[in-house]
Amino acid sequence: MYLVVGGSGFLGRYIIKNILELTDENILATYSGNEPVMVNNRVKWVKVNVQDKSDVDKLNEMLEKGAKVIYLSAYHHPDKVEENPKLAWDINITSLAYLINKLENISCFYYSSTDTVYGEGGLDVLFKETDKPNPVNLYGRHKMLAEQITLAHNGNAVRFPFIIGTSLVETKPHFFDKIMSDLKAGKTVEMFEDSYRSTLSFNQCAKYLVMLIEKYGACEEKIINIASDNAMSKYDVVLKMCDEYNLDKSKVKPISIKNCEGIFKAKRAKSAVLDNTKIKNLLSLNKIELEF
């Protein structure tokens, strides 16, 4: 059995998709808002508020011995974390600590982290898992502490890059869908050309995570970057979308992040490029490139 905490989000839905495709396991998946429309006889949806200890207690009672746990729940928008630090702390730290301490007889626990824990980088810097975290905002500091809580319970943390792809959430489009819609309508879109990440698709990130769990269970490598070989700006990513879907590249306008100070409340790292040697070695992959 898999338990996917936060299975109704963008990444969660792709993780469920890949568990169904790559394994024969049943899935217990949590949601906090409206119940997902998706129906599959191997998937049981359970409404869980991770801040509610009684919900977590009931969830623990539903688990089969040896369950594989993927934890995705988070208060994750950096600006909102700055605006609501107490709520963010309760969701990102307190709730995680209670849940991971409560779950019994599980075989592994994987926490979904992010490249924001590394802080400011650049094209000439490939962050390795052994590099000291230096997040530039409160959200990054929360993720760093959540990783430490996970590791203290012998869990694993996977650090994802900027992730993009069409939404599987029936009621919520993703950034990818909005950009596609605008380009198909002939609208101009502006994208940063000087901010770089090791971008992958939702499906790739989900697939590599499920492959990792199926191959190793609780992996001895406790922190793992899941990332592309290539550093890409959002401008590069959208040009690749245009190539893939035969859209007009002339409608994509490059802008500089240097000229956009003040747009975000929380400070952002301009670039965070990841070294993916470890995940390629673990899964025997020769290359990892963005695929839509």
C-alpha positions as CSV (number, residue, x, y, z in Angstrom):
1,M,0.0,0.0,0.0
2,Y,1.0,3.6,-0.7
3,L,-0.2,6.5,1.4
4,V,0.0,9.8,-0.5
5,V,-0.6,12.7,1.8
6,G,-1.7,15.6,-0.3
7,G,-2.6,13.4,-3.3
8,S,-5.1,15.8,-4.7
9,G,-2.5,18.5,-5.8
10,F,-0.7,18.9,-9.1
11,L,2.2,16.6,-8.2
12,G,0.1,14.3,-6.1
13,R,-2.2,13.4,-9.0
14,Y,0.8,12.5,-11.2
15,I,2.3,10.4,-8.3
16,I,-1.0,8.5,-8.1
17,K,-0.9,8.1,-11.9
18,N,2.6,6.6,-11.8
19,I,1.9,4.3,-8.9
20,L,-1.0,2.9,-10.8
21,E,1.1,2.5,-14.0
22,L,4.3,1.2,-12.4
23,T,3.0,-1.0,-9.5
24,D,0.2,-3.2,-8.4
25,E,-0.2,-1.4,-5.1
26,N,-3.4,0.1,-3.7
27,I,-3.3,3.7,-2.8
28,L,-4.7,5.7,0.2
29,A,-4.7,9.3,-0.9
30,T,-5.7,12.4,1.2
31,Y,-7.4,15.6,0.1
32,S,-8.4,18.6,2.1
33,G,-10.9,20.5,-0.1
34,N,-13.4,18.9,-2.5
35,E,-13.1,15.2,-3.2
36,P,-11.2,14.6,-6.5
37,V,-13.3,13.5,-9.4
38,M,-10.8,10.7,-10.3
39,V,-12.2,7.2,-9.6
40,N,-10.1,4.0,-9.6
41,N,-10.8,0.8,-7.7
42,R,-7.2,0.8,-6.4
43,V,-7.4,4.4,-5.0
44,K,-9.3,5.3,-1.8
45,W,-9.7,9.0,-1.2
46,V,-9.8,10.2,2.4
47,K,-10.5,13.8,3.6
48,V,-7.7,14.7,6.0
49,N,-6.8,18.0,7.6
50,V,-3.2,17.5,8.6
51,Q,-3.6,20.1,11.4
52,D,-6.3,17.9,13.0
53,K,-4.7,15.2,15.1
54,S,-7.9,13.1,15.2
55,D,-7.8,13.0,11.4
56,V,-4.2,11.9,11.5
57,D,-5.0,9.3,14.1
58,K,-7.7,7.8,12.0
59,L,-5.4,7.8,9.0
60,N,-2.9,5.8,10.9
61,E,-5.5,3.2,11.7
62,M,-6.3,2.8,8.0
63,L,-2.7,1.9,7.0
64,E,-1.6,-1.6,6.1
65,K,1.7,-2.8,7.7
66,G,4.6,-1.9,5.5
67,A,2.9,1.1,3.8
68,K,5.0,3.4,1.7
69,V,4.4,7.0,2.5
70,I,4.8,10.1,0.3
71,Y,4.2,13.4,2.1
72,L,3.3,16.3,-0.2
73,S,1.2,18.6,2.1
74,A,2.5,22.1,2.5
75,Y,1.6,25.7,2.8
76,H,3.9,26.5,-0.1
77,H,3.5,29.9,-1.7
78,P,6.5,31.9,-0.4
79,D,4.5,35.2,-0.3
80,K,1.6,33.6,1.7
81,V,4.1,32.0,4.1
82,E,5.5,35.5,4.8
83,E,2.0,36.8,5.3
84,N,0.8,34.0,7.5
85,P,3.9,32.6,9.3
86,K,2.0,31.0,12.2
87,L,-0.4,29.1,10.0
88,A,2.5,28.1,7.7
89,W,4.5,26.9,10.7
90,D,1.5,24.8,11.9
91,I,1.0,23.1,8.5
92,N,4.6,22.8,7.4
93,I,6.3,21.9,10.7
94,T,3.9,21.0,13.5
95,S,1.6,18.9,11.4
96,L,4.4,17.0,9.7
97,A,6.1,16.3,13.0
98,Y,2.9,14.9,14.5
99,L,2.1,12.8,11.5
100,I,5.5,11.2,11.0
101,N,5.7,10.4,14.7
102,K,2.3,8.9,14.7
103,L,2.6,6.6,11.7
104,E,3.4,3.0,12.7
105,N,4.8,0.0,10.9
106,I,5.5,1.9,7.7
107,S,8.3,0.7,5.4
108,C,9.5,4.1,4.1
109,F,8.7,7.8,4.3
110,Y,9.5,10.3,1.5
111,Y,9.2,14.0,2.1
112,S,8.7,16.3,-0.9
113,S,11.2,19.1,-0.7
114,T,12.5,21.8,-3.1
115,D,15.5,23.4,-4.6
116,T,14.7,26.6,-2.5
117,V,16.5,25.1,0.4
118,Y,19.8,25.7,-1.3
119,G,19.4,29.5,-1.7
120,E,21.0,31.6,-4.4
121,G,23.0,29.9,-7.1
122,G,23.9,30.4,-10.7
123,L,24.7,28.7,-14.0
124,D,28.2,28.0,-12.7
125,V,26.9,26.4,-9.5
126,L,25.4,22.9,-9.4
127,F,24.0,22.3,-6.0
128,K,24.8,18.9,-4.6
129,E,22.8,17.2,-1.8
130,T,25.8,17.6,0.5
131,D,25.9,21.4,0.1
132,K,24.9,23.4,3.1
133,P,21.3,24.8,2.8
134,N,21.1,28.5,2.7
135,P,17.4,29.5,1.9
136,V,16.7,33.1,1.2
137,N,13.0,33.1,2.5
138,L,10.9,31.7,5.2
139,Y,9.3,29.1,3.0
140,G,12.8,27.7,2.2
141,R,13.7,27.7,5.9
142,H,10.5,25.7,6.7
143,K,11.4,23.1,4.0
144,M,14.9,22.8,5.4
145,L,13.5,22.2,8.9
146,A,10.9,19.8,7.6
147,E,13.7,17.8,6.0
148,Q,15.5,17.6,9.3
149,I,12.4,16.3,11.0
150,T,12.0,13.7,8.3
151,L,15.7,12.6,8.5
152,A,15.4,12.4,12.3
153,H,12.7,9.8,11.8
154,N,14.8,7.9,9.3
155,G,12.9,9.2,6.3
156,N,14.0,10.4,2.9
157,A,13.8,13.9,1.4
158,V,13.6,14.5,-2.3
159,R,14.4,18.0,-3.6
160,F,12.5,18.9,-6.7
161,P,13.2,21.8,-9.1
162,F,10.6,24.0,-10.8
163,I,8.0,21.6,-12.1
164,I,5.7,22.2,-15.0
165,G,3.0,20.3,-16.9
166,T,-0.7,20.0,-17.8
167,S,-2.9,19.8,-14.7
168,L,-4.6,16.5,-13.8
169,V,-6.7,18.4,-11.2
170,E,-10.0,18.7,-12.8
171,T,-10.9,22.1,-11.3
172,K,-7.5,23.8,-11.3
173,P,-5.3,24.7,-14.3
174,H,-1.6,24.9,-13.8
175,F,0.8,27.6,-15.0
176,F,1.5,25.4,-18.0
177,D,-2.2,25.3,-19.0
178,K,-2.5,29.1,-18.7
179,I,0.5,29.7,-20.9
180,M,-0.8,27.2,-23.5
181,S,-4.2,28.8,-23.5
182,D,-2.7,32.3,-24.0
183,L,-0.4,31.2,-26.8
184,K,-3.1,29.3,-28.6
185,A,-5.2,32.5,-28.4
186,G,-2.4,34.5,-30.0
187,K,-1.6,36.4,-26.8
188,T,1.9,37.6,-25.9
189,V,3.5,36.0,-22.8
190,E,6.5,37.4,-20.9
191,M,9.0,35.0,-19.3
192,F,12.2,35.5,-17.3
193,E,15.3,34.8,-19.4
194,D,17.9,35.2,-16.7
195,S,16.7,33.0,-13.9
196,Y,17.6,29.3,-14.1
197,R,16.3,26.1,-12.6
198,S,16.7,22.3,-13.4
199,T,13.1,22.1,-14.7
200,L,11.2,18.8,-15.1
201,S,7.6,17.9,-15.8
202,F,5.2,16.7,-13.1
203,N,5.1,13.3,-14.8
204,Q,8.9,12.9,-14.8
205,C,9.3,13.9,-11.1
206,A,6.5,11.5,-10.1
207,K,7.9,8.7,-12.2
208,Y,11.4,9.0,-10.8
209,L,10.1,9.1,-7.3
210,V,8.0,6.0,-7.6
211,M,10.8,4.2,-9.4
212,L,13.1,5.1,-6.5
213,I,10.7,3.8,-3.9
214,E,10.0,0.6,-5.8
215,K,13.7,-0.1,-6.2
216,Y,15.0,0.8,-2.8
217,G,12.2,1.4,-0.3
218,A,13.9,3.4,2.4
219,C,16.9,4.5,0.4
220,E,20.3,4.7,2.1
221,E,20.8,8.0,0.3
222,K,18.7,10.2,2.5
223,I,18.5,13.4,0.5
224,I,18.1,13.1,-3.3
225,N,17.9,15.8,-6.0
226,I,15.4,14.9,-8.7
227,A,16.3,17.3,-11.6
228,S,17.1,17.8,-15.2
229,D,20.6,17.7,-16.8
230,N,19.9,21.2,-18.2
231,A,19.6,24.6,-16.6
232,M,16.6,26.4,-18.2
233,S,15.0,29.7,-17.8
234,K,11.2,30.0,-17.9
235,Y,11.8,31.6,-21.3
236,D,13.7,28.5,-22.5
237,V,10.9,26.3,-21.1
238,V,8.1,28.1,-23.0
239,L,10.1,28.1,-26.2
240,K,10.4,24.3,-25.8
241,M,6.7,24.2,-25.3
242,C,6.3,26.1,-28.6
243,D,8.5,23.6,-30.4
244,E,6.6,20.6,-28.9
245,Y,3.1,21.9,-29.6
246,N,3.7,24.0,-32.8
247,L,3.0,27.4,-31.2
248,D,4.2,30.8,-32.3
249,K,7.5,31.6,-30.6
250,S,7.3,35.2,-31.6
251,K,4.6,35.6,-28.9
252,V,7.1,34.7,-26.2
253,K,8.9,37.8,-24.9
254,P,12.0,37.6,-22.7
255,I,12.2,39.8,-19.6
256,S,14.8,40.2,-17.0
257,I,14.3,39.3,-13.4
258,K,16.5,42.2,-12.5
259,N,13.8,44.6,-13.7
260,C,11.1,42.9,-11.6
261,E,12.2,43.8,-8.0
262,G,9.2,44.3,-5.8
263,I,6.8,41.9,-7.6
264,F,7.1,39.3,-4.9
265,K,6.8,39.9,-1.2
266,A,9.2,37.1,-0.3
267,K,12.7,37.2,-1.6
268,R,13.4,34.6,-4.3
269,A,16.7,33.0,-5.4
270,K,17.3,34.1,-8.9
271,S,18.8,30.7,-9.9
272,A,19.0,27.3,-8.3
273,V,20.5,24.6,-10.6
274,L,20.8,21.1,-9.2
275,D,23.4,18.3,-9.6
276,N,21.4,15.1,-10.5
277,T,24.3,12.6,-10.5
278,K,22.9,10.8,-7.6
279,I,19.4,10.1,-9.0
280,K,20.9,9.0,-12.3
281,N,23.2,6.6,-10.6
282,L,20.4,5.2,-8.4
283,L,18.1,4.6,-11.3
284,S,20.7,3.8,-13.9
285,L,19.7,6.7,-16.2
286,N,22.1,8.1,-18.8
287,K,20.3,11.4,-19.1
288,I,17.4,13.4,-17.7
289,E,15.9,16.1,-19.9
290,L,12.6,18.0,-19.7
291,E,9.9,16.1,-21.5
292,F,6.3,17.3,-21.7
